[in-house]
Amino acid sequence: MKSKNIVITGTSRGIGYELVLLFANAGHQVLALSRKTPQELINHPNVTCLAVDLTNESELEQVSGFLEKTWKKVDVLIHNAGSLLHKPFEQITSTEFIRIYQVNVFAVASLTQKCIPFMSKNSHVVTISSMGGIQGSVKFPGLAAYSSSKGAVITLSELLAEEYKEQGIAFNVLALGAVNTEMLQEAFPGYQAPVSAKEMADYIYNFALTGNTYFNGKVLQVSASTP
């Protein structure tokens, strides 16, 4: 397969980290975006790491600068970064609510705006959402901010698929069930999800490269269980 330029967020650990290695080891060029940069990724010849706070508009300019000067094009953008808050609704502060939306929704919109000028026909934007954001799915107490933000980003992706369909840029969402990541363990200590970060990364890897051939503006539920 011809080498592609892949932008991935939330790459310091979990699914994002595994995705970077999958793409880079397969010969693709990867721009890894996270606040922390693991040494293994920094040392990989096919990986460029940028230490970026996705909620900081000025820091996102680093991405625009890199794309304009170096790559000139983006083939795949994977919005993997996320923030999870497990807390009773009445105890969630407005600051906490806003922070969840800044990471899970506003940052997705902002980074997409930075990448769109470098995307063309057959480019693919994949947003990682959650089963909790699916209308009619089983909901869990304590996830008001998180799940509602994941629902918002689903609608955003559907709208962008319509807005950019004439340009041939596909937008799809993968709504994941529980994956055994550090983020999940921090929010739900002791809970063992049935799928590992590596296993989910394998699925996302293949979908990011080929899913736009069959889907645009779709939400695929990727879960073998509830949650």
Secondary structure as UniProt FT lines:
FT   STRAND          5..9
FT   HELIX           14..25
FT   TURN            26..27
FT   STRAND          29..34
FT   HELIX           39..42
FT   TURN            45..46
FT   STRAND          47..51
FT   TURN            54..55
FT   HELIX           57..66
FT   HELIX           67..71
FT   STRAND          76..79
FT   HELIX           89..91
FT   HELIX           94..101
FT   HELIX           102..106
FT   HELIX           107..115
FT   HELIX           116..118
FT   TURN            121..122
FT   STRAND          124..130
FT   HELIX           131..133
FT   TURN            135..136
FT   TURN            141..142
FT   HELIX           144..163
FT   HELIX           165..167
FT   STRAND          170..176
FT   STRAND          179..180
FT   HELIX           182..187
FT   TURN            189..190
FT   STRAND          195..196
FT   HELIX           197..210
FT   HELIX           211..213
FT   STRAND          219..222
//
